[in-house]
Amino acid sequence: MFIWAILIMGASGICAETLLLRELLLVFYGNELSIGMVLANWLLLESIGAIFIGRRIEYSGERIKKFINWQTIFALFLPLSIFLTRILKGYLLPTPGESLGLLSIVGYSLFILAPVSIIHGALFTFACRIHADRKTTQSERIDNAAQQIGDVYIYETVGTILGGVIITYLLIPHFHSLQITLGISIINLAICVLLKRRYILPFPLLLLFGIILFSPLTYKMDKLSIDKQWKGQNIIDSENSIYGNILVSERENQYTFFSDGVPVITTPVPDVASEEEFVHIPMLILPHPEDILIIGGGAGGYIYEILKHPSVKRVDYCELDPLIIRLLRKFPTPLTETELKSERVNVNCIDGRLFIERTPLKYDAIFVGIDSPSDLQTNRLFTREFFSIARSKLKDNGFLILGLPGSLSYLSPELRKLNVSVLNAMRSVYTFVRIVPGEINMYIASSHHYTNIEESIQRRLIQRQLDLNFLTPPCITYKLDKHRLNWFNKSIQKVNAKGNSDYLPSSVFYYLAYWNTQSSPYTSGFFDRFEGISISTVMLPLSILIVIILAFITIGSRRKLVTRLSGTTVTFAIVTSGFAGMIFDLIIIFTFQSLYGYVYQMIGLLTALFMAGTGTGGFIINRRLNRCGLTTFLCLDLCVFLLATSFSLLLSSLYSPPPFLFFLLSFICGGFVGAQFPLANKIYLERAGDISRTSGLLYGCDLLGGWIAGMIGGTALLPILGLATTSLVVALVKLSSLFLLVVFYVVNRIAKIKH
């Protein structure tokens, strides 16, 4: 029965993390920074629970009762955390579209996540101690304790895999967050009741949650919390898909569709002026546009404007999340009905980059309807590689059109770098790039060189007799004024920014720096410091850290030198492996979706294979624990180092690795990282002997490494250094732990020879 409790613990953890992340992204208007911060803080808080709270079970008399008490508290706080997240948003951000700054994101997420994640981390340590009590006797505890800790690690990993699959594909698309959390809490409380049937503490809460879940009260609570979350908004629908939350508000027959808290569509009266400008300026340059492709953001205005051109025969519209299309049809307006019911419009619910790679068609114009590379996924539509693919799908005189944040009065340093980064990538592919400066800078790129653009636009505007509201001949003259363009070119003239590419997504960093100055200007120096990061800046602190560790080890009694070396080197190795594992996972997923498109099922499979590798590696070593020791641990650490160096070589030498290579790499990386954990427990226990302290410390160190990677991986290392150089950083980090392990190995051998 206790094994079932461990499996449920693992499944509950990934479910809680996923649900709270999704809810918090509605507050933070998710970009790469907020996603990284939330995930990192979850890992940090779990490590605190495992290290500092979990070890207290060592001194508890009735350990199973303590486990039940904490699991009951976990079950209580999980639905409360969802409810609290929604309510606090209404007070912290009363204005729709308002966003929190960097420090506020850190503080708010720590406050919301703390009760659930700290307890979940502590439960792992509790489980290790209880499982060791159940499986070993007092005389054999030290010998077999490491294997019991390894068993808990494996069972929890299996539970995590199962929980991830269930919540992603079965629960999120069909139930709202409060229903799911109540269900998870009921399962946790039920297992508590079964673990100790005469202990009645969990039973009243189990009964209460059951009544709430299977009564209309759960829907009323969900609606109440959403109304509090969106003060002043008339919320008429809120649904979840595997890609995110789509919410619909209505006021005086005006519908606004929000994707993860960000307004993406307003209908039937959108921002007509900006949509007319974005669509008709490039369309009027073309003599006879027939085939058009829109990637994201097309519904609610862009398609409607494109259809005004009588020559247009086909509009292919790519929207990743089919839920957006379904809700547009559920709440129709004359504008969206015209768009989605037109025989000329083909809606494709697919990743836009994947579609453009697969389609055999060529287009007169390709519109990118997303106006910023806010994360690693959307950045794929602003890279040199994407521009090259798009060029191959354009007709001889065709255009690629996209927008980036801008300003008509002042371009901040962050805005300049963001625009120059994308512009450099665009100019490396296209011979003609025309910029129309504005609050959204419009980029029109082609392999055909155009002259007398304004004259062509003015002439065709009259010829086609388009029914436009704002884009008049004087407006066109103003928009294309040479003085505006000269001012823009002068503003970016001396800007030094890296060109944006798949393997060096620098625009993500520049966008996050710009976003941070808008929402939290007092922390702008944070990004300035990170921009200068390089291999040398990583080597210096690593070298200093190694010197400090060696100094700490050598101070004190020589008799305890081996013990100090054992504890310090093994924990440091686990921290660095946790760091490496998180970066490996991030690199594999990002490289895969850059090459093969954002296919959620494939991304989920890569993550599942990494976790499966972790469990398999742990299982193999755990069953051979009596034959493995420091030498094996050293070899495993060497393998992680070699993996990091091979990542760099693979990414720099292979133009298009086959898909199976990513699946294999994901499994192997997880395997080597997972294999170290049971063995680390054995080595540490030989010196310490305290099961709770050992399991909690090493599990916490593993999570701590993941926290560091989560904080800087997707927001700084990958965007600034690129994928290949980031792999070298991981190799350097592992080289430092490898060096310390070699020192420990040599000292340990000398000590054994002397005795």
Rosetta blueprint (number, residue, H / E / L):
1 M L
2 F H
3 I H
4 W H
5 A H
6 I H
7 L H
8 I H
9 M H
10 G H
11 A H
12 S H
13 G H
14 I H
15 C H
16 A H
17 E H
18 T H
19 L H
20 L H
21 L H
22 R H
23 E H
24 L H
25 L H
26 L H
27 V H
28 F H
29 Y L
30 G L
31 N L
32 E H
33 L H
34 S H
35 I H
36 G H
37 M H
38 V H
39 L H
40 A H
41 N H
42 W H
43 L H
44 L H
45 L H
46 E H
47 S H
48 I H
49 G H
50 A H
51 I H
52 F H
53 I H
54 G H
55 R H
56 R H
57 I H
58 E H
59 Y H
60 S L
61 G L
62 E L
63 R H
64 I H
65 K H
66 K H
67 F H
68 I H
69 N H
70 W H
71 Q H
72 T H
73 I H
74 F H
75 A H
76 L H
77 F H
78 L H
79 P H
80 L H
81 S H
82 I H
83 F H
84 L H
85 T H
86 R H
87 I H
88 L H
89 K H
90 G H
91 Y H
92 L H
93 L L
94 P L
95 T L
96 P L
97 G L
98 E L
99 S L
100 L L
101 G L
102 L H
103 L H
104 S H
105 I H
106 V H
107 G H
108 Y H
109 S H
110 L H
111 F H
112 I H
113 L H
114 A H
115 P H
116 V H
117 S H
118 I H
119 I H
120 H H
121 G H
122 A H
123 L H
124 F H
125 T H
126 F H
127 A H
128 C H
129 R H
130 I H
131 H H
132 A H
133 D H
134 R H
135 K H
136 T L
137 T L
138 Q L
139 S L
140 E L
141 R H
142 I H
143 D H
144 N H
145 A H
146 A H
147 Q H
148 Q H
149 I H
150 G H
151 D H
152 V H
153 Y H
154 I H
155 Y H
156 E H
157 T H
158 V H
159 G H
160 T H
161 I H
162 L H
163 G H
164 G H
165 V H
166 I H
167 I H
168 T H
169 Y H
170 L H
171 L H
172 I L
173 P L
174 H L
175 F L
176 H L
177 S H
178 L H
179 Q H
180 I H
181 T H
182 L H
183 G H
184 I H
185 S H
186 I H
187 I H
188 N H
189 L H
190 A H
191 I H
192 C H
193 V H
194 L H
195 L H
196 K L
197 R L
198 R L
199 Y L
200 I L
201 L L
202 P H
203 F H
204 P H
205 L H
206 L H
207 L H
208 L H
209 F H
210 G H
211 I H
212 I H
213 L H
214 F L
215 S L
216 P L
217 L H
218 T H
219 Y H
220 K H
221 M H
222 D H
223 K H
224 L H
225 S H
226 I H
227 D H
228 K H
229 Q H
230 W L
231 K L
232 G L
233 Q L
234 N L
235 I E
236 I E
237 D E
238 S E
239 E E
240 N E
241 S L
242 I L
243 Y L
244 G L
245 N E
246 I E
247 L E
248 V E
249 S E
250 E E
251 R E
252 E L
253 N L
254 Q E
255 Y E
256 T E
257 F E
258 F E
259 S E
260 D L
261 G L
262 V E
263 P E
264 V E
265 I E
266 T E
267 T E
268 P L
269 V L
270 P L
271 D L
272 V H
273 A H
274 S H
275 E H
276 E H
277 E H
278 F H
279 V H
280 H H
281 I H
282 P H
283 M H
284 L H
285 I H
286 L L
287 P L
288 H L
289 P L
290 E L
291 D E
292 I E
293 L E
294 I E
295 I E
296 G L
297 G L
298 G L
299 A L
300 G L
301 G L
302 Y H
303 I H
304 Y H
305 E H
306 I H
307 L L
308 K L
309 H L
310 P L
311 S L
312 V L
313 K L
314 R E
315 V E
316 D E
317 Y E
318 C E
319 E L
320 L L
321 D L
322 P H
323 L H
324 I H
325 I H
326 R H
327 L H
328 L H
329 R H
330 K H
331 F L
332 P L
333 T L
334 P H
335 L H
336 T H
337 E H
338 T H
339 E H
340 L H
341 K H
342 S L
343 E L
344 R L
345 V E
346 N E
347 V E
348 N E
349 C L
350 I L
351 D L
352 G H
353 R H
354 L H
355 F H
356 I H
357 E H
358 R H
359 T L
360 P L
361 L L
362 K L
363 Y E
364 D E
365 A E
366 I E
367 F E
368 V E
369 G L
370 I L
371 D L
372 S L
373 P L
374 S L
375 D L
376 L L
377 Q L
378 T H
379 N H
380 R H
381 L H
382 F L
383 T L
384 R H
385 E H
386 F H
387 F H
388 S H
389 I H
390 A H
391 R H
392 S H
393 K L
394 L E
395 K E
396 D E
397 N E
398 G E
399 F E
400 L E
401 I E
402 L E
403 G E
404 L E
405 P E
406 G L
407 S L
408 L L
409 S L
410 Y L
411 L L
412 S L
413 P H
414 E H
415 L H
416 R H
417 K H
418 L H
419 N H
420 V H
421 S H
422 V H
423 L H
424 N H
425 A H
426 M H
427 R H
428 S L
429 V L
430 Y L
431 T L
432 F E
433 V E
434 R E
435 I E
436 V E
437 P L
438 G L
439 E L
440 I E
441 N E
442 M E
443 Y E
444 I E
445 A E
446 S E
447 S L
448 H L
449 H L
450 Y L
451 T L
452 N L
453 I H
454 E H
455 E H
456 S H
457 I H
458 Q H
459 R H
460 R H
461 L H
462 I H
463 Q H
464 R H
465 Q L
466 L L
467 D L
468 L L
469 N L
470 F L
471 L L
472 T L
473 P H
474 P H
475 C H
476 I H
477 T H
478 Y H
479 K H
480 L L
481 D L
482 K H
483 H H
484 R H
485 L H
486 N H
487 W H
488 F H
489 N H
490 K H
491 S H
492 I L
493 Q L
494 K L
495 V L
496 N L
497 A L
498 K L
499 G L
500 N L
501 S L
502 D L
503 Y L
504 L L
505 P L
506 S H
507 S H
508 V H
509 F H
510 Y H
511 Y H
512 L H
513 A H
514 Y H
515 W H
516 N H
517 T H
518 Q H
519 S H
520 S L
521 P H
522 Y H
523 T H
524 S H
525 G H
526 F H
527 F H
528 D H
529 R H
530 F H
531 E H
532 G L
533 I L
534 S L
535 I H
536 S H
537 T H
538 V H
539 M H
540 L H
541 P H
542 L H
543 S H
544 I H
545 L H
546 I H
547 V H
548 I H
549 I H
550 L H
551 A H
552 F H
553 I H
554 T H
555 I L
556 G L
557 S L
558 R L
559 R L
560 K L
561 L H
562 V H
563 T H
564 R H
565 L H
566 S H
567 G H
568 T H
569 T H
570 V H
571 T H
572 F H
573 A H
574 I H
575 V H
576 T H
577 S H
578 G H
579 F H
580 A H
581 G H
582 M H
583 I H
584 F H
585 D H
586 L H
587 I H
588 I H
589 I H
590 F H
591 T H
592 F H
593 Q H
594 S H
595 L H
596 Y H
597 G L
598 Y L
599 V L
600 Y H
601 Q H
602 M H
603 I H
604 G H
605 L H
606 L H
607 T H
608 A H
609 L H
610 F H
611 M H
612 A H
613 G H
614 T H
615 G H
616 T H
617 G H
618 G H
619 F H
620 I H
621 I H
622 N H
623 R H
624 R L
625 L H
626 N H
627 R H
628 C L
629 G L
630 L H
631 T H
632 T H
633 F H
634 L H
635 C H
636 L H
637 D H
638 L H
639 C H
640 V H
641 F H
642 L H
643 L H
644 A H
645 T H
646 S H
647 F H
648 S H
649 L H
650 L H
651 L H
652 S H
653 S H
654 L L
655 Y L
656 S L
657 P L
658 P L
659 P H
660 F H
661 L H
662 F H
663 F H
664 L H
665 L H
666 S H
667 F H
668 I H
669 C H
670 G H
671 G H
672 F H
673 V H
674 G H
675 A H
676 Q H
677 F H
678 P H
679 L H
680 A H
681 N H
682 K H
683 I H
684 Y H
685 L H
686 E H
687 R H
688 A L
689 G L
690 D L
691 I H
692 S H
693 R H
694 T H
695 S H
696 G H
697 L H
698 L H
699 Y H
700 G H
701 C H
702 D H
703 L H
704 L H
705 G H
706 G H
707 W H
708 I H
709 A H
710 G H
711 M H
712 I H
713 G H
714 G H
715 T H
716 A H
717 L H
718 L H
719 P H
720 I H
721 L H
722 G H
723 L H
724 A H
725 T H
726 T H
727 S H
728 L H
729 V H
730 V H
731 A H
732 L H
733 V H
734 K H
735 L H
736 S H
737 S H
738 L H
739 F H
740 L H
741 L H
742 V H
743 V H
744 F H
745 Y H
746 V H
747 V H
748 N H
749 R H
750 I H
751 A H
752 K H
753 I H
754 K H
755 H L
